[in-house]
Structure formats: C-alpha cells, structure tokens
Amino acid sequence: MRLPDPITKSLSGKRLLVVEEVLKDPIGHWYEYVRSVAELNRAEGAEVTTVGHVAMEPGISAELDAIAAFPQSRWDGVYAYPQAWRRYLAVFYHNWLVFRVMSRIVRDHGPFDLLFAPTVTVHHIWGWRLLLALYGKRIGRMVLLFRFNEGFYPPGSSTPIFARSSVAIKWGMQSFARALKAGKAAFATDSTRLAREYQILTGITPDIYPSPRVAPFSNRDKPLKRGVEPLVLSSLGPARFEKGIDLLQNAIKACLSQGLSRPVKFVIQWNHPILDADGRPYEPDPELLADPRVEFITRGLDSAEYDAAIEATDFMLLPYQRASYYARISGVAVEAATAGIPMLYTRDTWNSDLVDICGAGIGWDDGDQSGLIRAIRHFADNYQAYHDAAMARRADAQAAHSSGAFMAILWGKK
C-alpha cells in the first residue's frame, strides 16, 4: 500500500499492461511493486492487466487480473550453466521467449496505451525491441525499467567497469534510439547512480522513477519507547550475502554477548536458502537461533505482515555490500525513510544518498565488522536522537516517493 494521493480518475479509458515474468507469489519485492503499480493506476480509472509466471498463485492472479503466461523466468536459475557459451545462448533464447509470449498477449488482449516492464535485463531487451517493431501499433508507449547494475565498482571507485558481455544490452538499448526520440518508448531506472551508469554504457540517460510503494502507517505518530521496552532492530527482505548477512550475524552475536545500554530485539527475515561464495549452504547461527532476543522470519510475509514488521521496527539494518549496492536502490530503505525509521546504511551507496536527501541513520564503512558493532551500540545509546531525526524527515521522504510523482512520470506527464 502507499499514501493516498487525491484521486482524479484522470486515466479513465486508458489501458495499462504491466509485465513481470517472475510474478508467482508474495515473496520478494516483485509482487509488492506490481501490486502498487496496479492499484495506483486503477485508482485513477485505468484498466490494468498484468502478465506473470505460469506458476502464479490463483489468489494473486485474481487480485491483479493477471495472465499466467511465462513458462520460466530469467530469475528461476534455469540458465545457471557452468559453461559460458550456454549462458550466452540462454540470453538469445530468453529474448525470443519474451517476444513469443508478449506478441500473443498484445495480439489477443491489446491494444494498450502503455506497456510497463519493471525489471529489464539483457535477457529481455531484444525481445522488447522486436515486439515494439512488429506490434508497435498496438502499444501506445513502452516503458522499460532497469533496476540492476551492469557495471562493477572496485573498492573506492565511482567509475563502473563493464564486462565484455555488456555490449549485448548496450546495443539493445541503443537500438531504441528512434522510438525514444519519437516518444514510443522510454527507459527508466530508480537510482540516480544507476542512470549515470547506463549513460556511461550506452549514451542514453534513463528517467529516474520514485518508488511507488509507501507504507500506509507512515503518517502515524510513533511514540518513543521507554527504557525498559526492547528496541526492535530489523533486517527485512530475504537475507543474502550481498546484503551483508554474514557480518550482521557476527555483529549481533557480539552485541548480545557484550551487552547494550538498553534491551533490544533483533529480527532477521531469512526465508530463502543462502549459499556462500563457495556454493555451500550458509545457515543461521545456532547461538542466535537459540537466543530469545533474536527472531528469524523463515517464511514469506503477506503485505499486512510485512507492513506490521516495518511498523514494529525502531532501526533498520542495511549493511549491504558496496560492490552490489553502489548504484542499486533498496526498497526496504525507502520504506524505512517514508515510515520515519532510522537506518544503518553503507557509506557511498544509493542508500547513503537517500539518507542525505530525506532520511536519518548511521553510516558505516563497507566490510568493517567492528564498525558495524559500534553503529548498533551507538544507536542503542542515542535512540531518541535518531528516532526524532527520522520522524522529522518522514514528510520529505514521502514527498520524494509519492504516488503522484510516480504516476506523472510513468504516463509521461513530468
């Protein structure tokens, strides 16, 4: 859900097609993002159709008026071949799959005023290009959103390094030049840093979209907790190595064994198996599992449960690796800022930009285990100051990521 903007029904008679091939269940941000886009547009009078995975849960299909169409997703792990040549062939195959599935959808269910694909990679770009070339008369405008980085950022560097294989998405994006100029297509991303990265790679600067999701409880006053009430420090969203889960577990153990200045409760969402750098299973720490001050969420949360977990949080733990999150956004960070929750963030990342603009929290240096421990202790010692700062900037965060701002740029009105 998100903050209700004034409803004008300005899109009455318009038809929107939202395509997310991995949409199956409530797990992860795909569902929340697509649901937000669908509800915002329906509130303004648009007719919204969604396309997702063939394994989509019936409840989601009914809620989103979704067509279960994609037999597999680029995110299903089906293309994780050890041989490079097979991975390259998979890119060509999946682009053809995108075209084949979507040509049928556009032909049988179109025309559409706007087609929005919120997760585009090299596995999709050529499929979209072919679809626009052959079925453009049934698509008023195509908006493709790129949310993953193509470049790698060495420690301390702000200049991306691109693999040779990045030329495939570079040429694919550049092939849209005429359509972009004519307004038939638009490229989008949700990060200023990521927009710069794609501009360096392709010469094309995507539009920067705000996140369409704002928690419904974000306007409630959040009273200060008394000294005897445990502070809730949460790591929400499925745990992964690139999110620093290994360092976080070690820091939590140290904080609990050494003691903090006031009672705390740690909450970690761990609802997917994790493999370490060597491909071996990485498990929750047995000591933390046995500690009543630590809660592991081991299942997917529905929207109400996830909103409740955020609302209960006093400090959001986001010790993400800079190499992965230098340019990428964190939906959890946006949710924290818009709800007035201070956060731990990695310096020189998109999350640090968010805090500078409209949030509050404590920055730490990537990979610094002792620094992570100090940051947690510092928050416990200075809880009120960070609580007040985050609440004071809540309105700024909500304005930056308002539903109205998202809708205006999606429909080309801004």
Secondary structure, 3 states (H helix, E strand, C coil): CCCCCCCCCCCCCCEEEEECCCCCCCCCHHHHHHHHHHHHHHHCCCEEEEEEECCCCHHHHHHCCEEEEECCCCCCCCCCCCCHHHHHHHHHHHHHHHHHHHHHHHHHHCCECEEEECCCCCCCHHHHHHHHHHHHHHECCEEEECCCCCEECCCCCCCCEECHHHHHHHHHHHCCHHHHHHCCEEEEECCHHHHHHHHHHHCCCCEECCCCCCCCCCCCCCCCCCCCCCEEEEECCCCCHHHCHHHHHHHHHHHHHHCCCCCEEEEEECCCCEECCCCCEECCCHHHHHCCCEEEECCCCCHHHHHHHHHCCCEEEECCCHHHHCCCCCHHHHHHHHCCCCEEEECCCHHHHHHHHHCCEEEECCCCHHHHHHHHHHHHHCHHHHHHHHHHCHHHHHHHCCHHHHHHHHCCCC
